[in-house]
Amino acid sequence: MIVLFLLGFVGLVIGVPTALWIRTWPDSLECWLPHVVGTENIARGQFRDAVVPRYRADGPPVPVRLAALGAWILGTMFIPGLLLGLSGLFVAGLGVVSIPGLILAWRLFSLGRPLLLGLPEAALKARGLARFARILNYVVLACCGLAGGLHLIERWGHGGHGSSGGFYALILLVVTYAGISLAHAALLDRAADAIDEQQSAGQAALAGVRIDLPMGAGEIPMSEGMSDEMSEEEKRARRG
């Protein structure tokens, strides 16, 4: 029975995100603009040397990939969390406290594909879920610390008798999961920034603006012949 449970859990946590990744990844390659990976020097015959940016089209940036994959993995926790929550309803209604976590897991699961595709609305949703995750996990960590402290006080009051290994193992498990969730919240913020940069670059490309060049790099220097032929007003207008 335990083996079947572990197999099912691994299939849920690894199999489902992997299947979603394989399904979404080809589409994501077409949604992200090529990004600068370096520079190269070009020299064309009589023309002067120039240093130009070098691009590569390899899909979403690494923070976006990790955030999307993490959203799917943490999102699958909705199912075991729901089962634990339903079982907790029969224990003094304790399952009610799992509702915020279930909401977070469900919303994360639905965010994975929009993140990987770099959809504009994904940035706003990612920042909102990152904020929600931080608040929720800070509350969870505070409750864990309070529960651990109260348990220690109770043990000292009874002379330190009794085993507490299982209780503190559970506390450690919850704290570890909260830490993973907080790390993923940071990834969500970075992914949102990457999506915003992608949107800005796309709008600049449509407008014909080279945003990868420093200020003034796109100006064409005037030769002496051109300078002689141009009027003073034309020179001032060109410099302006």
N, C-alpha and C positions, 0 to 999 in steps of 0.2 A: 504494500500500500504506500509506504513511504517512497519507494523507488518510482512508482507511477506518479506520485505527487511531484517529485523532483524533476522527472522527465517533462511533465506538463508545464512546470514553472520555467524550465530552461527553454522549452519550445515557445512559450509565450513571450519571454523577455528577449530571446535572441531571434527566434524564427520570424515573428511578426515584424519587428523593425527591419530585419534583413529583406523580407519580401517587399515591404514598402519602399525601401531604399532602391532595390533593383527596378521596381516599377517607376519610381519618380526620377531617378538619376538621368536617364536619357533626355527627358524633357528639360531638366535643369541646365544641361549643357547649352541649350539654345536660348536660354533666358538671360544669361549673364554676359556682359560685354567683356572683350579681351582686356586684360590688365597689364600694366607696365611691370616687366620683370628685370629691366636693366636698360642699358644704352649700348649703342654701337656707333662706330665711326665709319662714315661713308665718304668716298672720294670718287667723283665721276669726271675723269678727263680734265677738261679745262676749268671745271668748277672747283671752288674751294672746298676743303674738307668740312664736314658737318657732323655733329653728334646728335643722333636722333634716338628717341625712345624705342625700345624693343618690346613687342607685345606677345602675349600668349593667351590663348583661349582654352582654359581648362575648367570652366564651370564656376560654381560658388567658391568663395574663399573658405579657408579652413575653419574659422570660427562659425560660419554659417553651417557647414557640414556637421560639425560637432554638436551645435545647438539643435539642429533638426534631428539627428540621430538620438541625442539625449532626450528630446521631447517625445519621440516614439517609445524609447525604453521606459522612461518614467511614466509615460501615459499608459503603458500596459499594466502598471500597478493599480489601475482602476479596478480590474477584476478581482485580484486578491484582496484589495482594500474593501471592495463591496461585500465580499463574502465574510470578511472579518467584521465589518460593520453590521451586517445582518445578524451574525451570531452574537455580537455585542448587545444588540437590542434586547436580548433575553437575559442580559446580565445587568440589571438595574438601569437599562437604557444607555449604557456606555457607548453603544455604536453611534450615537448622535454626534459624538465628537469627531468622528471620521468624515463627516460631510464636507468640511472645507478642503480636506485632502483629496476627496473624490472629485470635487469640482475642479481643483487644480490639475489633477491627472487627466481628466477628460478634455479640458481645454488645451493642455499640452499636446495630447495625442492628435488633436485636430489641427494643431499649429505646424506640425512637422513638414507637411507638403508645401504650404505657402512659404515657409522659411526657405526651403531648398530651391523653390522657384523664384525667390526674391520678389514676391508680390508686394506692392506698395503698402497694403494694409497690414502685412505681416510685421512690419517694424513697430507700429503702434501697439499691436497685440502682444508682441514679444516684450516690450517695455512694461506693459500693464501686468503681464503674468510674472515678470521678474520681480516687480514690486510686491505683488500678491504673495509670491513664494517667500520673499524675505520676511514679510510680516508674519506669515504663518509659521515659518521655521524658527523665527526668534521666539514666538510664543511657545512652540513645542520645546525648544531648548530650555526656556525658563521653567516650564512645567517639569521637565526631566530633572533639572537641578533641584527644584522644590521637592519633588517626590523622593529623590535620592537623599536629600538632607533630612526630611521627615522620617524616612526609613532608618537612617543612622541614629537619629534621636530615639526612635522607638526601641531599637536594638540595645542602645546603651541603657535605656530605662529598664530593660529586662536582663541586664547583666551580659549582653552580647551573645545570648544563646540563640540557636537556630541558624539555618543555612540561608544565605542571601545570594548565592551564586546565580540562580535563575533570574532573580529580580534585576540584578545589575547587568546581566547579559542582555536582558531585554532593553534596559536603559541604553547600553552601549550600541545595540542595533538601531534604536531610534535615533540616537545622536549621529551615528554614521550616515544614516539615510538623510537626515537633515543637512549634514555637511555636504553630501553629494548634491542635494537639491539647491543649496546656496551657491555651489560652484557652477551649477547649470544656469542659475539666474544671472551670474556674471557673463556667461557665454551668450545668453539671450540679449543682453545689452550690447555686446560686441557685434552680434549678428545684426541687430537693429541698425547700428551705425554703418555696417557694411552695406545693408540694403539702401539706406539713405544715400550713401556715396554712389551706389549703382544708379539710383534714380537721378541724382544730380548729373552724373556723367552722361546718362542717356539724353537728358534734356539739353545738355551742352552740345552733344553730338548732333542733335536735330537742329540746333541753332547755328552749327558750323563753327563752334568755338573750341579751340584746343586748350583744355583745362590742364593738360599735363606739362605745358610750357611755362616757364617763369615769366613774370611781367616784362614785356618788351622784347621777349625772345623771338616773337613772330614778325618783328619789324624788318623790312628789307633795306639794307644800307644803300645809299646813293653813290653811284660812281661820280668821278669828276666831270665826265661829259654830261651826265644827267643834271648835275648841279649847275653847270654853266647854262644849260638850255632852259631851266626852270626859272620862273620869276620869283622875286623875293616873297610875294604873297603865297605862291604855291609851296615854297620851301617851308614857310612858317606853318601852313596848313598841314603839311606832311609831318612836320615834327610834332605838332599838337595832337 
